[in-house]
Amino acid sequence: MIIRGILDKSLSKQTCIRGFARIKELAKVSKANPDYQRELLDRQQKVISNFLTEETYLFFPEVILSIKLKHDFTKKGAEKAASPLTLIESKKPFSSNVDSLRIRPSEKKYNKTFDTSGRDEIKIVELEFDEGELIKLIAAKQHPFHRIDGNHRLSAAEQIKGDRIDTMDIPFCIVLFEELTTEKFNPITERNEAVTDKSYEKFERV
């Protein structure tokens, strides 16, 4: 599975990928986080399903997903590597040593032409997951993407069958978080231990 989009920072802070993809594909690889997502009611699902299948003037704003860039710095050869976001933002590829996620950035420059962001380039990225691992993750209900906004739209799309929905593209925003494992000294055991930082979870819920 490959997702392509434009890499940039929202409010000059949070790194995101924005683009378009098939609604069915985004629904397949994502799930709602019960910590902050409400269940879709039958009535709501019918309304959204009818909109997607019957409405002539179709429009949806982007769905917002999140993905964790996982990397274990305690593994041999990884201790001196740069963090995933540092690599991507400096236009270097990132390959996770925890799962099969790979991100390949590139840059498109415009000759002396600046846009409303004050820049003359855009960063384009390819986000890729191995299909075999992706199938296993989905079967184990460990989908790589969480649904931050748009759960109702994606849940309804999962239930609909037909050519119209199969080829329907929607805009997306993927928020990138880091899930890094490092070695830290534990004063209780008096030993260095592997610790995975999941501080992004509060950010994701907010």
SELO-299951 format. One record per residue: residue in three letters; residue number from 1; x, y, z of N, C-alpha, C, O in turn. Coordinates in steps of 0.02 Angstrom, whole numbers. Example, Ala and Ser with C-alpha at 12.3 -4.5 7.8 and 13.67 -1.06 7.14 Angstrom:
residues 2
    r    k    n.xx    n.yy    n.zz   ca.xx   ca.yy   ca.zz    c.xx    c.yy    c.zz    o.xx    o.yy    o.zz
  ALA    1     660    -284     390     615    -225     390     660    -165     390     712    -166     423
  SER    2     642    -112     354     684     -53     357     645       2     394     670      57     402
//
This chain:
residues 206
    r    k    n.xx    n.yy    n.zz   ca.xx   ca.yy   ca.zz    c.xx    c.yy    c.zz    o.xx    o.yy    o.zz
  MET    1      42     -60       0       0       0       0      43      62       0      89      69      41
  ILE    2      29     108     -46      65     171     -50      15     229     -46     -36     228     -81
  ILE    3      30     277      -4      -9     339       0      38     397     -16      92     402      13
  ARG    4      18     439     -63      60     497     -81      24     561     -60     -37     565     -61
  GLY    5      64     611     -41      36     675     -21      89     727     -12     148     715     -24
  ILE    6      67     785       9     112     842      21     128     844      96      83     840     138
  LEU    7     192     852     111     215     856     180     223     929     200     254     968     165
  ASP    8     194     947     257     203    1015     283     184    1015     356     167     964     385
  LYS    9     188    1074     387     172    1080     458     112    1125     467     109    1180     442
  SER   10      62    1100     505       4    1140     522      22    1187     579      51    1166     629
  LEU   11       5    1251     570      22    1303     619      97    1305     632     120    1323     686
  SER   12     136    1287     580     209    1287     583     236    1241     637     293    1250     659
  LYS   13     196    1192     659     216    1149     715     207    1075     702     255    1037     705
  GLN   14     145    1054     687     129     983     683     138     957     612     105     980     565
  THR   15     182     908     603     196     881     536     139     837     512     116     793     549
  CYS   16     117     849     450      60     813     421      74     796     349     117     825     316
  ILE   17      36     747     324      34     731     253     -37     744     229     -85     721     260
  ARG   18     -44     781     174    -110     795     147    -115     773      75     -68     783      36
  GLY   19    -172     744      57    -180     721     -11    -249     692     -22    -297     708      13
  PHE   20    -255     647     -72    -318     615     -90    -306     540     -95    -253     517    -116
  ALA   21    -358     500     -77    -354     428     -82    -424     400     -86    -473     435     -72
  ARG   22    -430     336    -106    -495     303    -108    -523     296     -37    -487     275       9
  ILE   23    -586     314     -30    -617     311      37    -618     240      64    -610     230     124
  LYS   24    -627     191      20    -628     121      42    -559     100      68    -555      63     117
  GLU   25    -506     123      36    -438     105      57    -422     135     126    -394     102     169
  LEU   26    -441     199     135    -429     231     200    -470     197     255    -446     190     312
  ALA   27    -531     176     239    -572     142     288    -541      75     307    -543      54     365
  LYS   28    -513      40     257    -485     -26     269    -425     -25     316    -417     -71     357
  VAL   29    -383      26     311    -319      27     348    -323      67     413    -272      76     447
  SER   30    -383      91     431    -389     133     491    -444     107     537    -488      69     516
  LYS   31    -441     128     600    -494     110     647    -502     168     697    -458     209     705
  ALA   32    -560     169     728    -574     221     779    -540     202     844    -535     143     862
  ASN   33    -516     252     879    -489     242     946    -545     251     996    -571     307    1003
  PRO   34    -565     199    1032    -621     204    1078    -609     253    1136    -656     272    1171
  ASP   35    -547     274    1146    -532     322    1199    -564     390    1185    -580     427    1232
  TYR   36    -574     406    1121    -602     472    1107    -652     472    1049    -679     525    1033
  GLN   37    -666     415    1018    -714     413     963    -780     383     986    -782     334    1022
  ARG   38    -835     413     964    -902     387     978    -920     332     929    -898     333     871
  GLU   39    -961     285     951    -986     234     907   -1035     265     857   -1071     312     873
  LEU   40   -1035     238     796   -1081     261     744   -1150     231     755   -1158     170     758
  LEU   41   -1201     274     761   -1269     251     771   -1298     228     704   -1279     253     651
  ASP   42   -1345     180     707   -1376     154     645   -1407     210     604   -1401     211     543
  ARG   43   -1441     256     638   -1474     311     602   -1422     355     566   -1433     375     509
  GLN   44   -1366     369     600   -1314     410     570   -1284     374     509   -1269     405     458
  GLN   45   -1274     308     517   -1244     270     462   -1289     271     401   -1265     277     345
  LYS   46   -1355     265     411   -1401     266     355   -1401     334     319   -1403     337     258
  VAL   47   -1398     388     358   -1397     455     329   -1334     464     286   -1338     488     230
  ILE   48   -1276     445     313   -1213     453     277   -1211     406     217   -1187     426     163
  SER   49   -1235     344     225   -1236     296     170   -1279     322     113   -1259     317      55
  ASN   50   -1337     348     128   -1381     376      77   -1348     435      42   -1355     443     -19
  PHE   51   -1313     476      80   -1279     533      51   -1227     510       0   -1222     537     -55
  LEU   52   -1187     459      20   -1133     435     -23   -1159     400     -86   -1127     403    -139
  THR   53   -1216     366     -80   -1240     326    -136   -1290     363    -180   -1297     347    -239
  GLU   54   -1326     413    -153   -1381     444    -190   -1370     518    -207   -1396     542    -258
  GLU   55   -1332     553    -167   -1326     626    -175   -1290     644    -240   -1239     614    -257
  THR   56   -1317     693    -276   -1285     717    -337   -1227     764    -321   -1173     759    -351
  TYR   57   -1238     810    -274   -1188     860    -257   -1148     837    -196   -1161     856    -140
  LEU   58   -1099     794    -209   -1060     763    -155   -1001     807    -136    -965     833    -178
  PHE   59    -992     815     -70    -931     849     -46    -920     829      27    -968     827      66
  PHE   60    -859     815      44    -838     804     113    -773     841     125    -731     843      80
  PRO   61    -764     871     183    -697     896     201    -652     836     215    -675     779     217
  GLU   62    -588     850     225    -540     795     234    -552     756     298    -573     783     349
  VAL   63    -539     691     294    -538     650     355    -468     657     385    -419     665     348
  ILE   64    -464     653     450    -400     661     485    -381     596     519    -418     570     561
  LEU   65    -324     570     499    -297     508     527    -231     522     562    -202     576     553
  SER   66    -208     474     600    -141     480     630    -104     415     619    -134     362     612
  ILE   67     -38     420     616       4     360     612      65     371     655      90     427     662
  LYS   68      89     316     684     148     320     728     210     298     690     211     244     661
  LEU   69     260     341     689     324     323     660     365     288     714     394     321     757
  LYS   70     366     221     712     396     182     765     469     167     749     486     147     693
  HIS   71     512     177     800     583     161     791     613     142     859     601     175     909
  ASP   72     653      88     858     683      63     919     758      78     918     796      47     882
  PHE   73     778     127     959     848     148     960     892     102    1003     952     113    1008
  THR   74     861      52    1034     901       5    1073     927     -52    1030     969     -92    1052
  LYS   75     902     -57     968     926    -109     923     995     -92     896    1013     -34     888
  LYS   76    1033    -143     881    1102    -135     858    1103     -93     794    1067    -106     746
  GLY   77    1146     -42     793    1154       1     735    1105      59     732    1112     102     688
  ALA   78    1055      61     777    1004     113     774    1016     169     824     983     221     820
  GLU   79    1063     159     871    1069     206     926    1091     276     905    1077     325     941
  LYS   80    1124     282     848    1149     348     826    1108     377     769    1125     430     743
  ALA   81    1054     344     750    1013     368     695     972     429     716     957     439     775
  ALA   82     954     470     667     912     528     680     840     505     691     821     450     670
  SER   83     799     546     723     729     529     734     692     528     668     714     561     620
  PRO   84     637     492     663     599     487     600     580     555     571     590     568     512
  LEU   85     551     599     613     530     664     587     589     706     564     584     743     514
  THR   86     645     702     599     705     739     579     727     717     510     744     759     467
  LEU   87     727     652     498     746     626     432     699     650     377     720     676     326
  ILE   88     634     642     389     584     659     338     586     733     322     584     753     264
  GLU   89     589     774     374     588     847     364     651     872     330     651     926     300
  SER   90     705     834     334     767     852     298     772     816     231     825     812     201
  LYS   91     715     790     208     707     758     142     747     693     135     769     675      81
  LYS   92     755     658     191     789     593     190     738     538     204     691     550     242
  PRO   93     746     479     175     697     425     185     700     396     256     752     397     289
  PHE   94     643     371     279     639     339     345     612     268     335     562     258     301
  SER   95     646     219     366     622     150     368     620     128     441     671     128     475
  SER   96     561     110     464     553      88     533     588      21     543     586     -22     499
  ASN   97     620      12     602     648     -54     619     602     -92     667     623    -141     698
  VAL   98     539     -68     673     489    -101     714     435    -133     670     413    -189     683
  ASP   99     412     -97     619     364    -123     571     389    -109     500     447     -90     491
  SER  100     346    -119     451     369    -113     381     358     -43     352     366     -34     291
  LEU  101     341       6     393     328      73     368     391     104     338     444     103     368
  ARG  102     383     132     278     436     170     245     408     235     219     352     237     193
  ILE  103     445     289     227     424     354     201     481     383     159     538     388     182
  ARG  104     464     401      97     513     427      51     493     498      30     444     507      -6
  PRO  105     531     548      52     514     618      33     552     640     -30     606     614     -46
  SER  106     523     688     -64     557     720    -120     533     793    -122     488     812     -86
  GLU  107     565     833    -165     549     904    -166     538     928    -237     575     908    -283
  LYS  108     488     969    -246     475    1001    -309     486    1076    -302     451    1109    -264
  LYS  109     535    1103    -339     551    1173    -335     522    1211    -394     516    1185    -449
  TYR  110     505    1275    -381     479    1319    -433     527    1377    -441     547    1408    -392
  ASN  111     547    1391    -502     599    1440    -516     577    1511    -499     540    1543    -536
  LYS  112     601    1536    -442     590    1605    -420     516    1623    -415     497    1682    -421
  THR  113     474    1573    -403     403    1586    -396     382    1567    -326     383    1508    -308
  PHE  114     362    1615    -285     343    1603    -216     267    1604    -210     233    1645    -241
  ASP  115     240    1558    -170     168    1556    -160     150    1591     -95     191    1626     -66
  THR  116      87    1583     -74      64    1620     -15      96    1596      50      88    1629     102
  SER  117     132    1540      48     169    1518     108     239    1549     111     276    1540     159
  GLY  118     257    1587      58     322    1619      57     378    1572      35     437    1587      45
  ARG  119     360    1514       5     411    1466     -17     406    1452     -91     354    1465    -123
  ASP  120     459    1426    -119     460    1411    -190     466    1336    -202     489    1314    -255
  GLU  121     445    1295    -151     449    1223    -159     393    1189    -120     365    1218     -73
  ILE  122     378    1127    -138     333    1085     -98     368    1018     -87     406     995    -129
  LYS  123     355     988     -29     383     922     -14     329     870     -26     274     875       1
  ILE  124     346     820     -65     300     765     -80     328     702     -48     388     690     -49
  VAL  125     283     661     -18     307     600      14     267     540     -10     208     546     -29
  GLU  126     299     482      -9     267     418     -19     270     380      46     324     369      73
  LEU  127     213     362      73     209     322     134     190     251     113     138     241      81
  GLU  128     231     202     130     219     134     106     220      84     163     263      86     207
  PHE  129     172      37     161     169     -19     207     171     -84     166     140     -88     113
  ASP  130     208    -134     190     208    -199     159     137    -228     161     106    -230     214
  GLU  131     113    -252     103      44    -277      99      32    -336     145     -21    -341     177
  GLY  132      80    -382     149      73    -441     191      66    -423     264      22    -449     299
  GLU  133     109    -377     288     105    -357     358      41    -318     371      10    -325     424
  LEU  134      20    -277     322     -41    -238     329    -102    -284     339    -144    -271     381
  ILE  135    -105    -337     300    -161    -385     306    -161    -417     376    -214    -426     406
  LYS  136    -102    -434     402     -97    -464     468    -119    -414     523    -153    -433     570
  LEU  137     -98    -351     516    -116    -300     565    -191    -290     567    -221    -285     620
  ILE  138    -222    -287     508    -294    -276     504    -332    -336     534    -381    -327     570
  ALA  139    -309    -396     519    -340    -456     546    -336    -458     622    -381    -484     656
  ALA  140    -281    -431     650    -272    -429     723    -301    -366     754    -292    -354     814
  LYS  141    -338    -327     713    -368    -264     736    -316    -215     763    -329    -179     811
  GLN  142    -257    -215     732    -204    -169     749    -189    -123     689    -131    -115     669
  HIS  143    -242     -95     662    -236     -52     603    -183       2     614    -180      31     668
  PRO  144    -142      16     564     -87      65     574    -111     137     582     -75     178     609
  PHE  145    -172     152     558    -197     221     562    -255     225     613    -297     181     616
  HIS  146    -255     279     652    -312     295     696    -352     350     663    -325     394     630
  ARG  147    -418     347     674    -463     398     646    -473     453     698    -504     442     750
  ILE  148    -446     512     684    -454     569     729    -519     606     713    -557     625     758
  ASP  149    -533     616     649    -595     648     628    -617     616     562    -576     606     517
  GLY  150    -681     599     556    -706     568     496    -725     495     506    -736     459     457
  ASN  151    -728     473     568    -744     403     582    -812     383     553    -819     328     526
  HIS  152    -862     427     559    -929     411     534    -929     402     459    -962     357     433
  ARG  153    -893     444     423    -889     439     350    -856     374     329    -879     340     284
  LEU  154    -800     357     362    -763     297     345    -801     234     364    -801     184     327
  SER  155    -834     235     422    -873     177     444    -931     164     397    -945     106     381
  ALA  156    -964     216     374   -1019     208     327    -993     180     260   -1025     136     230
  ALA  157    -936     205     237    -908     182     174    -890     108     176    -894      74     125
  GLU  158    -870      84     235    -853      13     242    -912     -33     226    -904     -89     202
  GLN  159    -973      -9     240   -1033     -50     233   -1063     -48     163   -1106     -89     146
  ILE  160   -1041       0     122   -1072      10      56   -1034     -30       4    -973     -34       5
  LYS  161   -1071     -60     -42   -1041     -96     -98   -1064     -65    -164   -1121     -42    -170
  GLY  162   -1019     -65    -213   -1037     -37    -278    -980       0    -310    -933      21    -277
  ASP  163    -984       8    -377    -930      41    -414    -921     113    -393    -865     138    -392
  ARG  164    -976     147    -377    -971     218    -360    -927     228    -299    -883     271    -300
  ILE  165    -938     190    -246    -899     198    -185    -828     170    -193    -781     195    -162
  ASP  166    -821     118    -234    -755      87    -243    -705     135    -275    -645     129    -263
  THR  167    -729     181    -316    -684     227    -351    -687     299    -324    -663     345    -355
  MET  168    -718     307    -266    -727     373    -237    -665     396    -199    -644     363    -151
  ASP  169    -637     453    -219    -580     482    -184    -604     535    -134    -652     571    -147
  ILE  170    -569     539     -78    -583     592     -29    -517     623      -6    -465     591     -10
  PRO  171    -519     686      17    -458     716      44    -443     690     113    -488     673     152
  PHE  172    -378     686     129    -357     662     195    -302     707     222    -267     741     186
  CYS  173    -296     704     288    -239     733     323    -214     680     371    -253     656     413
  ILE  174    -151     662     366    -121     612     411     -72     648     457     -23     677     434
  VAL  175     -87     647     521     -44     678     571      10     628     591      -5     570     608
  LEU  176      73     649     588     128     604     603     151     611     676     168     666     698
  PHE  177     150     556     712     177     554     780     236     506     782     243     462     740
  GLU  178     279     515     832     336     471     842     325     426     903     304     450     955
  GLU  179     339     361     894     337     314     950     408     283     954     423     235     920
  LEU  180     449     313     997     520     295     999     537     255    1061     516     271    1116
  THR  181     576     202    1051     601     162    1107     675     178    1118     716     172    1073
  THR  182     690     199    1179     759     217    1197     778     181    1261     736     151    1295
  GLU  183     841     184    1277     865     152    1338     874     205    1393     907     256    1382
  LYS  184     844     192    1451     849     239    1507     867     203    1571     851     144    1580
  PHE  185     901     238    1614     922     208    1678     864     206    1727     831     257    1739
  ASN  186     851     148    1755     799     139    1805     831     138    1874     868      91    1890
  PRO  187     819     190    1915     852     193    1981     830     138    2028     864     123    2077
  ILE  188     772     108    2015     748      54    2058     786     -11    2046     810     -43    2092
  THR  189     792     -29    1982     828     -90    1965     903     -77    1956     943    -124    1953
  GLU  190     921     -12    1952     991       8    1941    1018     -22    1877    1076     -44    1873
  ARG  191     975     -24    1826     996     -49    1761     965      -6    1706     913      26    1715
  ASN  192     997      -7    1647     968      26    1588     913     -19    1561     923     -80    1553
  GLU  193     855      11    1546     799     -27    1520     769       8    1460     773      69    1454
  ALA  194     740     -32    1415     707      -4    1355     640      27    1375     599      -4    1409
  VAL  195     630      89    1355     568     126    1371     540     155    1307     575     188    1269
  THR  196     475     142    1294     442     169    1235     401     230    1254     357     227    1296
  ASP  197     417     286    1222     383     350    1236     317     353    1197     318     354    1135
  LYS  198     261     354    1233     196     360    1201     160     424    1224      99     425    1232
  SER  199     199     476    1234     171     540    1256     125     570    1203      85     614    1218
  TYR  200     132     548    1141      89     573    1087      15     556    1100     -29     589    1072
  GLU  201       1     506    1140     -68     483    1149    -113     538    1177    -171     544    1158
  LYS  202     -86     579    1223    -125     634    1249    -139     686    1194    -195     711    1188
  PHE  203     -89     701    1153     -95     747    1098    -149     722    1050    -191     761    1027
  GLU  204    -149     658    1034    -197     629     988    -268     635    1015    -314     652     977
  ARG  205    -277     622    1079    -344     628    1109    -370     699    1108    -428     712    1093
  VAL  206    -325     746    1124    -344     817    1124    -364     840    1054    -381     898    1045
//
